Amino acid sequence: MLNLTQVKAEELKNVSGLQDVFPFSYKYLCNPEYLQEKYEWYYITDDQFNDPEERETWLALICVTEDKYIYGDNLHLSVIEVASPIRGMCVGTRVINKLMEIALDNNYTTLTLHIKDPALTSFYERFGFREVQNLGGMVFHQLDL
């Protein structure tokens, strides 16, 4: 079972080795905009990956924000990143499924995200995300729940 734990962006930015395991997220954490309170950062763990003698193993980092002005009750997935050593092990699929479950449980009507890496388009389309806007290479996708 995946567990989400909220963490303050400033604390997260100072975690030793973060930029090696989560380089994409680290770039966002160096941008003052993503340190604002409207952005909520979470790390994701799974008990089966944790060694009880050590610190929790972070499988992924996510950053979300609510967007009620343009898209109704929308949860925007600003950053989703699986830890680099475990990419390709279906963790991303489990994370997206968990986020869909959380969104539904909290009465969101849509999930949105920007796809900057075209190689990830087919991954998100498998869940039903569809392109709704292209802003010069930053492709905006939406999933109706």
Secondary structure, 3 states (H helix, E strand, C coil): CEEEEEECHHHHHCCCCHHHHCHHHHHHHCCHHHHCCCCEEEEEEEHHHCCCCCCCCCCEEEEEEEECCCCCCEEEEEEEEECHHHCCCCHHHHHHHHHHHHHHHCCCCEEEEEECCHHHHHHHHCCCCEEEEEECCEEEEEEEC
